[in-house]
Structures are given as C-alpha cells and as structure tokens.
Amino acid sequence: MAWAPGGRIQYRKLGHTIEAFYLDRDERPESETETTVAGINYEWQSADDRWKLGTSYLALGANSMRARLDGARVYNLRAYIRPFAAPFNIEMEFAREDNGGALDSSA
C-alpha cells in the first residue's frame, strides 16, 4: 500500500515523544477510495530503558466505496516492561476500533 501526500511532526524531550501525522492513500483513479488516516501518538520511555508506555489515536476517512472506514476511530494503549536485568520482558497492548454500527472491535 502506498501513501501520497502526508506529513508527520515529532517532538522529543526527556523520554517523551509526541507525534502527529496525516496520510492520504495513493490509489489508481478507477478505484479511488479517498482513504485518509490522521492521528497522534505519545510514548514515554524511562531513562534506563526498562519501561515504555504509549498511546495512539487514529481517525480514518473514506468515500462510499469503503463506507465502513469513513469516520472510524482507533484507540491504542501499550506497555513494555523489563522488570529484571535478565532477558525477560512483559509486553501488553490494547486496541479499540469504533465506527458506530459499522465497526466495533477490541483486541
């Protein structure tokens, strides 16, 4: 999948990262769905790299060819924890996708 015009802005300071982005899918004219994705991402990482926490929000848009995507929202929470010096870590992630009656899922 290719993306045409798009943009990304990122700010990092003291283990915090904030990103905002916008993507427009590059499609053939005969199958143009006007699919777009806009969102924001936040991550925090501890100075010793043993903790990483993050969250994201995405908003999708599309035309009637992909009506289920138009207006969809995706919410994501994630965590990475390395509690010991040994090679052992714990990773967790939760995602929720919602678009009224068209889409409703969690993982």
VENRADA-V178757 format. One record per residue. N is the residue number from 1. RES is the residue in one letter. PHI is phi in degrees with one decimal (none if undefined). Layout:
N_RES_PHI, N_RES_PHI
This chain:
1_M_none, 2_A_-110.4, 3_W_-120.8, 4_A_-85.3, 5_P_-57.5, 6_G_-169.7, 7_G_-157.4, 8_R_-147.4, 9_I_-121.3, 10_Q_-133.1, 11_Y_-131.5, 12_R_-128.3, 13_K_-164.5, 14_L_49.1, 15_G_85.6, 16_H_-100.5, 17_T_-132.2, 18_I_-122.8, 19_E_-130.5, 20_A_-124.6, 21_F_-147.7, 22_Y_-145.4, 23_L_-129.9, 24_D_-124.1, 25_R_-66.3, 26_D_-91.6, 27_E_-125.5, 28_R_-67.1, 29_P_-56.2, 30_E_-73.5, 31_S_-127.7, 32_E_-65.7, 33_T_-106.5, 34_E_56.5, 35_T_-71.7, 36_T_-132.7, 37_V_-134.2, 38_A_-129.8, 39_G_-172.5, 40_I_-139.0, 41_N_-131.6, 42_Y_-129.5, 43_E_-137.0, 44_W_-124.4, 45_Q_-127.7, 46_S_-67.7, 47_A_-61.8, 48_D_-92.2, 49_D_62.0, 50_R_-96.0, 51_W_-131.1, 52_K_-143.9, 53_L_-122.3, 54_G_-151.6, 55_T_-148.4, 56_S_-139.3, 57_Y_-136.0, 58_L_-126.6, 59_A_-120.2, 60_L_-109.8, 61_G_-135.5, 62_A_-164.5, 63_N_-91.9, 64_S_-66.2, 65_M_-66.5, 66_R_-130.7, 67_A_-58.0, 68_R_-63.3, 69_L_-82.1, 70_D_-62.6, 71_G_87.3, 72_A_-67.3, 73_R_-127.3, 74_V_-125.2, 75_Y_-118.6, 76_N_-138.4, 77_L_-126.1, 78_R_-148.9, 79_A_-146.4, 80_Y_-128.5, 81_I_-133.5, 82_R_-119.2, 83_P_-73.1, 84_F_-126.6, 85_A_-72.6, 86_A_-67.3, 87_P_-73.8, 88_F_-140.3, 89_N_-142.1, 90_I_-124.5, 91_E_-125.7, 92_M_-134.4, 93_E_-152.9, 94_F_-132.7, 95_A_-130.8, 96_R_-133.1, 97_E_-120.3, 98_D_-143.5, 99_N_-152.2, 100_G_59.8, 101_G_-83.2, 102_A_-75.7, 103_L_-138.9, 104_D_-160.7, 105_S_-146.7, 106_S_-138.0, 107_A_-146.8
